[in-house]
Amino acid sequence: MAVRKVPQNQVLEDIRSGMDESAIRKKYNLSANGVKRLYEKLIEAKLLGHDLKPASRRLNLLQFLADIRAGMSNPDIMAKYKLSEDMLRQVSKKLLDARMTRSVADGPETTIEERPDFLATREFVRHEVDFELPVYEAGRPELQGLVRDISEEGVGVAGIEAKVGDLKTLVILGDEFGEFSSFEFEAYCRWCYADEADGTCLSGFAISKISKNDLQQLKMLVRLVRLL
């Protein structure tokens, strides 16, 4: 049986760009066990630890707290401070700890780190969409794509041209049975590539801004996809 080689440098670049496990499986035609073994080999070779060090940064807790008190949503806060979900949890914990242990002399800033866990990937929180779910860029409804997977934090899309870093307002159409209504959100492209089979653009978007009402529709859709 022929052994197919996966280009490790390209895989590392894809992981660094934020590509989730589901997308890597599709891009390199790997099974669930195959992609898990790929991650294990990269970790054993210390390639992931070398190329993807935890990111650390200084953050002003007083400003962060002011934004929370002003009613800023989690997606908006994550976009403003460029935080992952893990980093947001760290900051929230630091705010709670600060009530008891932080003194005025410590100052308003703190350090946070993003701790990557490549075996607990986004595949376990994103849900594949196995029915036709149209999506388009706001203002361009004639150019429709399809949602491939979805979570409350982002979507995987086929058929919408994008480059890493692009900020787009995407619209997902409601279903004909009224299970959820059409809604829109602002999101930035974390990864993209062309499908080798037909050249279709495949991309992953992280949600950076969504209204309260649209968020409710998104949650309804995620629950529906999870049940199907």
MDAnalysis code that builds the backbone (N, CA, C; Angstrom):
import MDAnalysis as mda
import numpy as np

u = mda.Universe.empty(684, n_residues=228, atom_resindex=np.repeat(np.arange(228), 3), trajectory=True)
u.add_TopologyAttr("name", ["N", "CA", "C"] * 228)
u.add_TopologyAttr("resid", np.arange(1, 229))
u.add_TopologyAttr("resname", ["MET", "ALA", "VAL", "ARG", "LYS", "VAL", "PRO", "GLN", "ASN", "GLN", "VAL", "LEU", "GLU", "ASP", "ILE", "ARG", "SER", "GLY", "MET", "ASP", "GLU", "SER", "ALA", "ILE", "ARG", "LYS", "LYS", "TYR", "ASN", "LEU", "SER", "ALA", "ASN", "GLY", "VAL", "LYS", "ARG", "LEU", "TYR", "GLU", "LYS", "LEU", "ILE", "GLU", "ALA", "LYS", "LEU", "LEU", "GLY", "HIS", "ASP", "LEU", "LYS", "PRO", "ALA", "SER", "ARG", "ARG", "LEU", "ASN", "LEU", "LEU", "GLN", "PHE", "LEU", "ALA", "ASP", "ILE", "ARG", "ALA", "GLY", "MET", "SER", "ASN", "PRO", "ASP", "ILE", "MET", "ALA", "LYS", "TYR", "LYS", "LEU", "SER", "GLU", "ASP", "MET", "LEU", "ARG", "GLN", "VAL", "SER", "LYS", "LYS", "LEU", "LEU", "ASP", "ALA", "ARG", "MET", "THR", "ARG", "SER", "VAL", "ALA", "ASP", "GLY", "PRO", "GLU", "THR", "THR", "ILE", "GLU", "GLU", "ARG", "PRO", "ASP", "PHE", "LEU", "ALA", "THR", "ARG", "GLU", "PHE", "VAL", "ARG", "HIS", "GLU", "VAL", "ASP", "PHE", "GLU", "LEU", "PRO", "VAL", "TYR", "GLU", "ALA", "GLY", "ARG", "PRO", "GLU", "LEU", "GLN", "GLY", "LEU", "VAL", "ARG", "ASP", "ILE", "SER", "GLU", "GLU", "GLY", "VAL", "GLY", "VAL", "ALA", "GLY", "ILE", "GLU", "ALA", "LYS", "VAL", "GLY", "ASP", "LEU", "LYS", "THR", "LEU", "VAL", "ILE", "LEU", "GLY", "ASP", "GLU", "PHE", "GLY", "GLU", "PHE", "SER", "SER", "PHE", "GLU", "PHE", "GLU", "ALA", "TYR", "CYS", "ARG", "TRP", "CYS", "TYR", "ALA", "ASP", "GLU", "ALA", "ASP", "GLY", "THR", "CYS", "LEU", "SER", "GLY", "PHE", "ALA", "ILE", "SER", "LYS", "ILE", "SER", "LYS", "ASN", "ASP", "LEU", "GLN", "GLN", "LEU", "LYS", "MET", "LEU", "VAL", "ARG", "LEU", "VAL", "ARG", "LEU", "LEU"])
u.atoms.positions = np.array([
    [0.849, -1.192, 0.000],
    [0.000, 0.000, 0.000],
    [0.883, 1.240, 0.000],
    [0.592, 2.189, -0.885],
    [1.397, 3.399, -1.003],
    [1.197, 4.290, 0.216],
    [2.293, 4.886, 0.663],
    [2.241, 5.809, 1.796],
    [2.259, 7.234, 1.259],
    [1.256, 8.006, 1.603],
    [1.159, 9.380, 1.113],
    [1.822, 10.318, 2.112],
    [2.728, 11.140, 1.630],
    [3.437, 12.073, 2.491],
    [2.690, 13.400, 2.570],
    [2.643, 13.968, 3.775],
    [2.021, 15.271, 3.995],
    [3.132, 16.278, 4.243],
    [3.188, 17.392, 3.490],
    [4.253, 18.382, 3.653],
    [4.164, 19.079, 5.004],
    [5.085, 18.755, 5.923],
    [4.968, 19.248, 7.288],
    [5.103, 20.769, 7.381],
    [5.951, 21.361, 6.545],
    [6.107, 22.816, 6.597],
    [4.808, 23.528, 6.230],
    [4.110, 22.990, 5.223],
    [2.838, 23.593, 4.819],
    [1.790, 23.406, 5.903],
    [1.785, 22.223, 6.540],
    [0.838, 21.972, 7.627],
    [1.080, 22.949, 8.770],
    [2.333, 23.183, 9.118],
    [2.660, 24.125, 10.188],
    [2.188, 25.534, 9.852],
    [2.360, 25.925, 8.595],
    [1.885, 27.247, 8.174],
    [0.369, 27.335, 8.288],
    [-0.324, 26.247, 7.923],
    [-1.780, 26.230, 8.001],
    [-2.249, 26.337, 9.450],
    [-1.592, 25.610, 10.353],
    [-1.952, 25.667, 11.773],
    [-1.700, 27.062, 12.315],
    [-0.553, 27.638, 11.932],
    [-0.193, 28.981, 12.398],
    [-1.214, 30.017, 11.941],
    [-1.788, 29.813, 10.763],
    [-2.758, 30.768, 10.227],
    [-4.122, 30.639, 10.899],
    [-4.305, 29.581, 11.724],
    [-5.567, 29.399, 12.427],
    [-6.486, 28.364, 11.810],
    [-6.007, 27.621, 10.818],
    [-6.846, 26.610, 10.170],
    [-7.215, 25.531, 11.188],
    [-8.491, 25.184, 11.275],
    [-8.925, 24.188, 12.249],
    [-8.700, 22.773, 11.727],
    [-8.900, 21.798, 12.609],
    [-8.589, 20.406, 12.282],
    [-9.467, 19.883, 11.155],
    [-10.734, 20.291, 11.146],
    [-11.644, 19.836, 10.092],
    [-11.142, 20.270, 8.717],
    [-10.677, 21.524, 8.624],
    [-10.174, 22.031, 7.343],
    [-8.888, 21.307, 6.931],
    [-8.019, 21.028, 7.894],
    [-6.775, 20.317, 7.587],
    [-7.080, 18.900, 7.101],
    [-8.071, 18.276, 7.719],
    [-8.467, 16.938, 7.266],
    [-8.909, 16.967, 5.815],
    [-9.722, 17.960, 5.465],
    [-10.234, 18.048, 4.099],
    [-9.122, 18.406, 3.118],
    [-8.272, 19.363, 3.502],
    [-7.231, 19.820, 2.592],
    [-6.254, 18.701, 2.243],
    [-5.878, 17.886, 3.257],
    [-4.882, 16.844, 3.043],
    [-5.497, 15.443, 2.951],
    [-6.838, 15.383, 2.902],
    [-7.550, 14.109, 2.751],
    [-7.132, 13.102, 3.820],
    [-7.276, 13.512, 5.084],
    [-6.877, 12.674, 6.208],
    [-8.104, 12.203, 6.982],
    [-8.001, 11.034, 7.587],
    [-9.044, 10.560, 8.485],
    [-8.865, 11.246, 9.839],
    [-9.844, 11.054, 10.741],
    [-9.733, 11.639, 12.074],
    [-8.498, 11.105, 12.791],
    [-8.254, 9.781, 12.674],
    [-7.067, 9.200, 13.302],
    [-5.798, 9.677, 12.612],
    [-5.893, 9.875, 11.291],
    [-4.716, 10.321, 10.549],
    [-4.264, 11.708, 10.960],
    [-5.209, 12.621, 11.129],
    [-4.814, 13.980, 11.501],
    [-4.355, 14.016, 12.955],
    [-4.944, 13.195, 13.805],
    [-4.481, 13.133, 15.194],
    [-3.047, 12.642, 15.251],
    [-2.749, 11.611, 14.449],
    [-1.381, 11.073, 14.427],
    [-0.412, 12.108, 13.855],
    [-0.876, 12.898, 12.882],
    [-0.038, 13.950, 12.315],
    [0.350, 14.954, 13.391],
    [-0.631, 15.402, 14.201],
    [-0.336, 16.332, 15.281],
    [0.651, 15.715, 16.277],
    [0.431, 14.442, 16.598],
    [1.310, 13.777, 17.563],
    [2.747, 13.740, 17.058],
    [2.917, 13.457, 15.751],
    [4.263, 13.407, 15.184],
    [4.931, 14.785, 15.222],
    [4.165, 15.826, 14.930],
    [4.720, 17.178, 14.951],
    [5.115, 17.584, 16.370],
    [4.300, 17.167, 17.338],
    [4.608, 17.487, 18.732],
    [5.815, 16.689, 19.205],
    [5.861, 15.391, 18.830],
    [7.001, 14.552, 19.203],
    [8.299, 15.108, 18.626],
    [8.220, 15.642, 17.404],
    [9.403, 16.225, 16.761],
    [9.698, 17.626, 17.263],
    [8.868, 18.128, 18.186],
    [9.010, 19.459, 18.790],
    [8.908, 20.573, 17.750],
    [8.214, 20.271, 16.648],
    [8.035, 21.293, 15.611],
    [6.934, 22.270, 15.995],
    [5.892, 21.776, 16.617],
    [4.832, 22.683, 17.035],
    [5.304, 23.579, 18.170],
    [5.993, 22.998, 19.122],
    [6.492, 23.792, 20.237],
    [7.503, 24.831, 19.788],
    [8.252, 24.533, 18.729],
    [9.272, 25.467, 18.243],
    [8.657, 26.590, 17.419],
    [7.691, 26.239, 16.581],
    [7.136, 27.230, 15.662],
    [5.989, 28.036, 16.244],
    [5.332, 27.445, 17.257],
    [4.140, 28.100, 17.773],
    [4.258, 28.301, 19.284],
    [5.088, 29.231, 19.678],
    [5.256, 29.544, 21.086],
    [4.020, 30.290, 21.588],
    [3.666, 30.093, 22.868],
    [2.528, 30.842, 23.394],
    [2.754, 32.339, 23.270],
    [1.745, 33.025, 22.784],
    [1.856, 34.475, 22.635],
    [1.568, 35.137, 23.978],
    [2.404, 36.092, 24.370],
    [2.171, 36.819, 25.607],
    [2.120, 38.303, 25.302],
    [1.354, 39.024, 26.074],
    [1.225, 40.462, 25.857],
    [0.795, 41.141, 27.147],
    [0.974, 42.461, 27.192],
    [0.531, 43.254, 28.309],
    [-0.880, 43.762, 28.037],
    [-1.705, 43.770, 29.070],
    [-3.081, 44.203, 28.916],
    [-3.467, 45.112, 30.077],
    [-4.143, 46.219, 29.776],
    [-4.572, 47.161, 30.796],
    [-5.910, 46.696, 31.376],
    [-5.879, 46.205, 32.611],
    [-7.077, 45.661, 33.235],
    [-8.131, 46.731, 33.479],
    [-7.692, 47.952, 33.813],
    [-8.651, 49.012, 34.087],
    [-9.447, 49.362, 32.831],
    [-8.766, 49.456, 31.690],
    [-9.450, 49.748, 30.437],
    [-10.365, 48.597, 30.044],
    [-9.868, 47.370, 30.249],
    [-10.656, 46.180, 29.946],
    [-11.940, 46.170, 30.771],
    [-11.817, 46.467, 32.065],
    [-12.975, 46.491, 32.954],
    [-13.948, 47.590, 32.555],
    [-13.418, 48.730, 32.128],
    [-14.278, 49.839, 31.693],
    [-15.107, 49.431, 30.474],
    [-14.501, 48.674, 29.561],
    [-15.228, 48.216, 28.371],
    [-16.342, 47.240, 28.749],
    [-16.074, 46.371, 29.720],
    [-17.096, 45.428, 30.174],
    [-18.269, 46.174, 30.797],
    [-17.949, 47.163, 31.653],
    [-18.998, 47.927, 32.322],
    [-19.798, 48.770, 31.329],
    [-19.162, 49.100, 30.192],
    [-19.858, 49.877, 29.162],
    [-20.794, 49.006, 28.327],
    [-20.778, 47.698, 28.582],
    [-21.678, 46.794, 27.877],
    [-21.098, 46.178, 26.628],
    [-19.788, 46.256, 26.417],
    [-19.178, 45.684, 25.221],
    [-19.304, 44.163, 25.258],
    [-19.699, 43.562, 24.144],
    [-19.893, 42.115, 24.079],
    [-18.552, 41.387, 24.022],
    [-18.590, 40.085, 24.319],
    [-17.361, 39.291, 24.263],
    [-16.708, 39.305, 22.880],
    [-17.488, 39.121, 21.780],
    [-16.864, 39.183, 20.461],
    [-16.185, 40.528, 20.195],
    [-16.811, 41.629, 20.649],
    [-16.221, 42.954, 20.445],
    [-14.936, 43.102, 21.251],
    [-14.949, 42.608, 22.490],
    [-13.763, 42.695, 23.340],
    [-12.628, 41.859, 22.749],
    [-12.964, 40.648, 22.268],
    [-11.942, 39.789, 21.676],
    [-11.341, 40.440, 20.445],
    [-12.176, 41.118, 19.650],
    [-11.668, 41.789, 18.452],
    [-10.808, 42.991, 18.825],
    [-11.257, 43.789, 19.806],
    [-10.524, 44.999, 20.190],
    [-9.133, 44.670, 20.728],
    [-9.065, 43.639, 21.600],
    [-7.793, 43.310, 22.245],
    [-7.067, 42.152, 21.555],
    [-7.661, 41.645, 20.443],
    [-7.061, 40.523, 19.713],
    [-6.830, 39.330, 20.650],
    [-7.897, 38.888, 21.287],
    [-7.824, 37.802, 22.250],
    [-8.471, 36.535, 21.703],
    [-7.917, 35.398, 22.060],
    [-8.574, 34.126, 21.804],
    [-9.538, 33.872, 22.966],
    [-10.351, 32.807, 22.844],
    [-11.261, 32.468, 23.945],
    [-10.467, 32.141, 25.205],
    [-9.361, 31.427, 25.053],
    [-8.535, 31.068, 26.204],
    [-7.990, 32.322, 26.880],
    [-7.528, 33.282, 26.090],
    [-6.974, 34.508, 26.663],
    [-8.065, 35.323, 27.353],
    [-9.273, 35.319, 26.787],
    [-10.382, 36.028, 27.426],
    [-10.685, 35.414, 28.786],
    [-10.650, 34.089, 28.872],
    [-10.874, 33.428, 30.162],
    [-9.784, 33.795, 31.160],
    [-8.537, 33.887, 30.688],
    [-7.441, 34.272, 31.571],
    [-7.664, 35.659, 32.164],
    [-8.066, 36.597, 31.299],
    [-8.276, 37.965, 31.766],
    [-9.425, 38.013, 32.771],
    [-10.504, 37.284, 32.491],
    [-11.644, 37.266, 33.405],
    [-11.236, 36.733, 34.771],
    [-10.407, 35.684, 34.764],
    [-9.932, 35.127, 36.035],
    [-9.041, 36.132, 36.764],
    [-8.195, 36.826, 36.007],
    [-7.312, 37.813, 36.632],
    [-8.117, 38.946, 37.261],
    [-9.229, 39.316, 36.628],
    [-10.075, 40.367, 37.190],
    [-10.670, 39.915, 38.524],
    [-11.071, 38.634, 38.603],
    [-11.612, 38.111, 39.850],
    [-10.528, 38.018, 40.921],
    [-9.337, 37.529, 40.527],
    [-8.231, 37.419, 41.482],
    [-7.797, 38.787, 41.990],
    [-7.872, 39.785, 41.112],
    [-7.387, 41.122, 41.461],
    [-8.178, 41.723, 42.619],
    [-9.410, 41.302, 42.796],
    [-10.222, 41.845, 43.892],
    [-9.623, 41.522, 45.254],
    [-8.895, 40.390, 45.327],
    [-8.388, 39.950, 46.622],
    [-6.881, 40.145, 46.779],
    [-6.113, 40.023, 45.692],
    [-4.654, 39.988, 45.838],
    [-3.932, 41.160, 45.191],
    [-4.569, 41.903, 44.308],
    [-3.862, 42.947, 43.575],
    [-3.874, 44.240, 44.367],
    [-2.740, 44.875, 44.493],
    [-2.643, 46.144, 45.215],
    [-2.471, 47.280, 44.225],
    [-2.660, 48.505, 44.686],
    [-2.514, 49.673, 43.829],
    [-1.107, 49.756, 43.270],
    [-0.123, 49.308, 44.065],
    [1.274, 49.373, 43.630],
    [1.551, 48.466, 42.446],
    [0.704, 47.451, 42.215],
    [0.910, 46.541, 41.101],
    [0.661, 47.210, 39.753],
    [-0.098, 48.313, 39.763],
    [-0.390, 48.993, 38.508],
    [-1.552, 48.346, 37.784],
    [-2.003, 48.969, 36.681],
    [-3.199, 48.484, 35.994],
    [-2.956, 47.380, 34.990],
    [-1.685, 47.071, 34.677],
    [-1.418, 46.118, 33.604],
    [-1.136, 44.721, 34.128],
    [-1.376, 43.731, 33.250],
    [-1.081, 42.341, 33.566],
    [-0.600, 41.652, 32.307],
    [-0.033, 40.459, 32.459],
    [0.459, 39.681, 31.323],
    [-0.419, 38.456, 31.137],
    [-0.778, 38.189, 29.881],
    [-1.562, 36.993, 29.569],
    [-0.850, 36.209, 28.484],
    [-1.121, 34.894, 28.442],
    [-0.515, 34.031, 27.430],
    [-1.591, 33.200, 26.759],
    [-1.369, 32.917, 25.488],
    [-2.239, 32.003, 24.764],
    [-1.575, 30.640, 24.748],
    [-2.218, 29.674, 25.383],
    [-1.633, 28.339, 25.506],
    [-2.245, 27.417, 24.461],
    [-1.526, 27.143, 23.366],
    [-2.108, 26.296, 22.311],
    [-2.205, 24.836, 22.735],
    [-3.304, 24.207, 22.384],
    [-3.499, 22.781, 22.630],
    [-3.952, 22.166, 21.317],
    [-3.017, 21.562, 20.604],
    [-3.301, 21.140, 19.239],
    [-4.048, 19.820, 19.145],
    [-4.192, 19.124, 20.278],
    [-4.971, 17.894, 20.244],
    [-6.426, 18.166, 20.611],
    [-6.676, 19.262, 21.284],
    [-8.053, 19.686, 21.559],
    [-8.365, 20.807, 20.589],
    [-8.652, 20.429, 19.363],
    [-8.795, 21.414, 18.293],
    [-10.233, 21.834, 18.100],
    [-10.427, 22.785, 17.172],
    [-11.735, 23.366, 16.934],
    [-12.732, 22.367, 16.375],
    [-12.261, 21.204, 15.916],
    [-13.201, 20.217, 15.382],
    [-14.204, 19.793, 16.445],
    [-13.801, 19.857, 17.711],
    [-14.669, 19.382, 18.774],
    [-15.687, 20.426, 19.206],
    [-15.588, 21.654, 18.701],
    [-16.580, 22.664, 19.025],
    [-17.312, 23.143, 17.787],
    [-16.721, 22.938, 16.610],
    [-17.422, 23.283, 15.376],
    [-18.239, 22.085, 14.903],
    [-19.332, 22.378, 14.223],
    [-20.242, 21.322, 13.783],
    [-20.383, 21.382, 12.266],
    [-20.145, 20.258, 11.620],
    [-20.244, 20.215, 10.170],
    [-21.702, 20.341, 9.731],
    [-21.923, 21.124, 8.686],
    [-23.265, 21.344, 8.146],
    [-23.468, 20.388, 6.978],
    [-24.389, 19.438, 7.123],
    [-24.574, 18.433, 6.080],
    [-25.811, 18.717, 5.224],
    [-26.267, 19.969, 5.225],
    [-27.344, 20.375, 4.330],
    [-26.937, 21.696, 3.676],
    [-27.661, 22.099, 2.636],
    [-27.292, 23.305, 1.899],
    [-27.689, 24.543, 2.693],
    [-26.678, 25.309, 3.102],
    [-26.898, 26.514, 3.907],
    [-26.198, 27.694, 3.228],
    [-26.951, 28.502, 2.471],
    [-26.344, 29.601, 1.708],
    [-25.810, 30.720, 2.592],
    [-24.724, 31.334, 2.144],
    [-24.127, 32.488, 2.814],
    [-23.593, 33.417, 1.736],
    [-23.658, 34.717, 1.972],
    [-23.096, 35.669, 1.012],
    [-22.551, 36.882, 1.741],
    [-21.709, 37.634, 1.046],
    [-21.153, 38.855, 1.601],
    [-22.182, 39.968, 1.460],
    [-22.417, 40.728, 2.526],
    [-23.411, 41.799, 2.511],
    [-23.149, 42.741, 1.338],
    [-24.213, 43.051, 0.598],
    [-24.097, 43.914, -0.564],
    [-23.821, 43.170, -1.849],
    [-23.580, 41.841, -1.740],
    [-23.290, 41.034, -2.927],
    [-24.085, 39.718, -2.851],
    [-25.408, 39.804, -2.744],
    [-26.229, 38.591, -2.586],
    [-26.207, 37.668, -3.795],
    [-25.777, 38.197, -4.933],
    [-25.736, 37.364, -6.134],
    [-24.579, 36.366, -6.108],
    [-23.602, 36.597, -5.237],
    [-22.437, 35.712, -5.138],
    [-22.551, 34.880, -3.865],
    [-23.266, 33.776, -3.951],
    [-23.509, 32.957, -2.770],
    [-22.479, 31.851, -2.620],
    [-22.175, 31.564, -1.359],
    [-21.353, 30.417, -1.018],
    [-22.171, 29.496, -0.129],
    [-21.516, 28.487, 0.452],
    [-22.187, 27.549, 1.341],
    [-21.412, 27.425, 2.650],
    [-22.143, 27.348, 3.758],
    [-21.522, 27.129, 5.062],
    [-21.161, 25.658, 5.189],
    [-19.900, 25.374, 5.533],
    [-19.429, 23.993, 5.667],
    [-19.461, 23.523, 7.119],
    [-19.104, 24.416, 8.048],
    [-19.178, 24.104, 9.467],
    [-19.421, 25.395, 10.220],
    [-19.895, 25.273, 11.457],
    [-20.313, 26.473, 12.182],
    [-20.206, 26.268, 13.686],
    [-19.940, 27.344, 14.404],
    [-19.981, 27.377, 15.858],
    [-20.410, 28.782, 16.245],
    [-20.504, 29.047, 17.524],
    [-20.868, 30.392, 17.970],
    [-19.698, 31.362, 17.831],
    [-18.519, 30.852, 17.463],
    [-17.343, 31.706, 17.311],
    [-16.945, 31.938, 15.861],
    [-17.421, 31.101, 14.944],
    [-16.999, 31.289, 13.567],
    [-17.638, 30.298, 12.607],
    [-17.291, 30.436, 11.324],
    [-17.848, 29.570, 10.286],
    [-16.766, 29.172, 9.290],
    [-16.951, 28.000, 8.712],
    [-16.156, 27.576, 7.571],
    [-17.021, 27.727, 6.335],
    [-16.491, 28.332, 5.282],
    [-17.288, 28.698, 4.114],
    [-16.638, 28.193, 2.840],
    [-17.454, 27.763, 1.889],
    [-16.989, 27.396, 0.554],
    [-17.628, 28.336, -0.462],
    [-16.819, 28.860, -1.376],
    [-17.366, 29.628, -2.482],
    [-17.352, 31.137, -2.335],
    [-16.736, 31.667, -1.269],
    [-16.611, 33.117, -1.110],
    [-15.133, 33.478, -1.133],
    [-14.740, 34.291, -2.105],
    [-13.344, 34.677, -2.241],
    [-12.898, 35.499, -1.036],
    [-11.745, 35.144, -0.471],
    [-11.227, 35.865, 0.693],
    [-9.733, 35.667, 0.803],
    [-9.077, 36.575, 1.502],
    [-7.664, 36.457, 1.835],
    [-7.543, 36.549, 3.348],
    [-6.491, 35.946, 3.897],
    [-6.276, 35.978, 5.339],
    [-6.211, 37.431, 5.800],
    [-7.008, 37.738, 6.821],
    [-7.046, 39.092, 7.356],
    [-8.205, 39.926, 6.840],
    [-8.865, 39.472, 5.762],
    [-10.012, 40.213, 5.224],
    [-11.122, 40.302, 6.267],
    [-11.718, 41.479, 6.381],
    [-12.860, 41.674, 7.267],
    [-14.109, 41.786, 6.399],
    [-15.076, 40.904, 6.619],
    [-16.285, 40.881, 5.805],
    [-17.527, 40.821, 6.687],
    [-18.622, 41.365, 6.160],
    [-19.927, 41.187, 6.789],
    [-20.638, 40.088, 6.019],
    [-20.885, 38.972, 6.683],
    [-21.489, 37.810, 6.051],
    [-22.946, 37.674, 6.467],
    [-23.757, 37.201, 5.535],
    [-25.187, 37.000, 5.783],
    [-25.512, 35.525, 5.555],
    [-26.107, 34.883, 6.551],
    [-26.560, 33.497, 6.419],
    [-28.075, 33.514, 6.277],
    [-28.566, 32.874, 5.228],
    [-30.000, 32.894, 4.937],
    [-30.776, 31.947, 5.856],
    [-31.952, 32.402, 6.305],
    [-32.807, 31.574, 7.144],
    [-33.391, 30.408, 6.367],
    [-33.885, 29.417, 7.092],
    [-34.429, 28.241, 6.414],
    [-35.913, 28.443, 6.110],
    [-36.416, 27.685, 5.161],
    [-37.795, 27.842, 4.693],
    [-38.821, 27.347, 5.697],
    [-38.390, 26.599, 6.728],
    [-39.321, 26.081, 7.720],
    [-39.405, 26.972, 8.962],
    [-38.642, 28.059, 8.975],
    [-38.721, 28.999, 10.082],
    [-37.986, 28.585, 11.336],
    [-37.051, 27.617, 11.222],
    [-36.283, 27.195, 12.396],
    [-35.369, 28.316, 12.875],
    [-34.882, 29.118, 11.943],
    [-34.075, 30.297, 12.288],
    [-34.235, 31.302, 11.160],
    [-34.031, 32.580, 11.486],
    [-34.166, 33.651, 10.497],
    [-32.797, 34.033, 9.942],
    [-32.806, 34.739, 8.814],
    [-31.551, 35.231, 8.249],
    [-30.871, 36.161, 9.252],
    [-29.549, 36.114, 9.299],
    [-28.815, 36.995, 10.204],
    [-27.457, 37.316, 9.606],
    [-26.808, 38.337, 10.145],
    [-25.500, 38.739, 9.637],
    [-24.533, 39.009, 10.778],
    [-23.252, 39.023, 10.443],
    [-22.213, 39.278, 11.431],
    [-20.954, 39.735, 10.710],
    [-20.097, 40.402, 11.442],
    [-18.794, 40.819, 10.920],
    [-17.768, 39.771, 11.332],
    [-16.912, 39.387, 10.414],
    [-15.922, 38.349, 10.706],
    [-14.666, 38.584, 9.890],
    [-13.530, 38.105, 10.422],
    [-12.276, 38.234, 9.684],
    [-11.775, 36.842, 9.276],
    [-11.149, 36.794, 8.116],
    [-10.672, 35.521, 7.561],
    [-9.397, 35.086, 8.270],
    [-9.403, 33.889, 8.845],
    [-8.230, 33.364, 9.540],
    [-7.397, 32.451, 8.647],
    [-8.042, 31.787, 7.683],
    [-7.312, 30.914, 6.764],
    [-8.126, 30.747, 5.491],
    [-7.449, 30.392, 4.418],
    [-8.135, 30.123, 3.150],
    [-7.214, 29.326, 2.234],
    [-7.815, 28.561, 1.343],
    [-7.065, 27.837, 0.323],
    [-8.044, 27.400, -0.762],
    [-7.522, 27.005, -1.901],
    [-8.355, 26.561, -3.021],
    [-8.457, 25.043, -2.999],
    [-9.668, 24.532, -3.110],
    [-9.900, 23.093, -3.158],
    [-9.213, 22.534, -4.398],
    [-8.374, 21.497, -4.212],
    [-7.636, 20.933, -5.336],
    [-8.561, 20.294, -6.371],
    [-9.735, 19.851, -5.947],
    [-10.645, 19.158, -6.876],
    [-11.243, 20.096, -7.911],
    [-11.742, 21.255, -7.466],
    [-12.427, 22.142, -8.410],
    [-12.028, 23.607, -8.291],
    [-11.053, 23.911, -7.436],
    [-10.584, 25.285, -7.302],
    [-11.458, 26.175, -6.449],
    [-12.511, 25.620, -5.827],
    [-13.392, 26.420, -4.978],
    [-12.625, 26.999, -3.801],
    [-12.880, 28.258, -3.487],
    [-12.223, 28.899, -2.349],
    [-12.853, 28.397, -1.056],
    [-12.039, 27.846, -0.165],
    [-12.479, 27.404, 1.153],
    [-11.825, 28.311, 2.182],
    [-12.591, 28.788, 3.141],
    [-12.046, 29.744, 4.103],
    [-12.712, 29.603, 5.461],
    [-12.002, 30.063, 6.480],
    [-12.524, 30.053, 7.845],
    [-12.590, 31.468, 8.378],
    [-13.735, 31.830, 8.966],
    [-13.941, 33.177, 9.483],
    [-14.208, 33.131, 10.983],
    [-13.560, 34.031, 11.723],
    [-13.818, 34.190, 13.146],
    [-14.724, 35.407, 13.335],
    [-15.807, 35.233, 14.069],
    [-16.764, 36.319, 14.266],
    [-16.176, 37.377, 15.190],
    [-16.194, 38.620, 14.737],
    [-15.663, 39.725, 15.541],
    [-16.755, 40.665, 16.044],
    [-17.930, 40.667, 15.373],
    [-19.009, 41.558, 15.794],
    [-20.341, 40.990, 15.337],
    [-21.301, 40.931, 16.257],
    [-22.628, 40.430, 15.934],
    [-23.619, 41.048, 16.907],
    [-24.798, 41.423, 16.428],
    [-25.801, 42.031, 17.294],
    [-26.423, 40.979, 18.200],
    [-27.095, 41.437, 19.243],
    [-27.724, 40.524, 20.198],
    [-28.776, 39.653, 19.511],
    [-29.606, 40.275, 18.670],
    [-30.656, 39.509, 17.983],
    [-30.076, 38.502, 17.008],
    [-29.031, 38.922, 16.263],
    [-28.417, 38.005, 15.310],
    [-27.696, 36.872, 16.026],
    [-27.143, 37.164, 17.203],
    [-26.484, 36.124, 17.982],
    [-27.490, 35.053, 18.397],
    [-28.698, 35.459, 18.727],
    [-29.733, 34.486, 19.083],
    [-30.047, 33.568, 17.907],
    [-30.105, 34.134, 16.690],
    [-30.353, 33.324, 15.498],
    [-29.195, 32.363, 15.245],
    [-27.967, 32.850, 15.462],
    [-26.789, 31.995, 15.309],
    [-26.857, 30.817, 16.278],
    [-27.209, 31.076, 17.516],
    [-27.293, 30.011, 18.513],
    [-28.372, 28.992, 18.135],
    [-29.483, 29.482, 17.614],
    [-30.551, 28.573, 17.157],
    [-30.058, 27.691, 16.024],
    [-29.298, 28.284, 15.104],
    [-28.762, 27.508, 13.984],
    [-27.763, 26.466, 14.473],
    [-26.882, 26.848, 15.390],
    [-25.887, 25.904, 15.904],
    [-26.589, 24.729, 16.591],
    [-27.626, 25.015, 17.357],
    [-28.369, 23.937, 18.028],
    [-29.007, 23.018, 16.995],
    [-29.551, 23.612, 15.931],
    [-30.185, 22.812, 14.872],
    [-29.157, 21.902, 14.201],
    [-28.002, 22.449, 13.848],
    [-26.953, 21.666, 13.186],
    [-26.468, 20.558, 14.106],
    [-26.372, 20.834, 15.381],
    [-25.905, 19.833, 16.351],
    [-26.875, 18.658, 16.425],
    [-28.159, 18.917, 16.271],
    [-29.175, 17.873, 16.388],
    [-29.301, 17.014, 15.140],
    [-28.953, 17.584, 13.966],
    [-29.137, 16.859, 12.710],
    [-28.076, 15.787, 12.517],
])
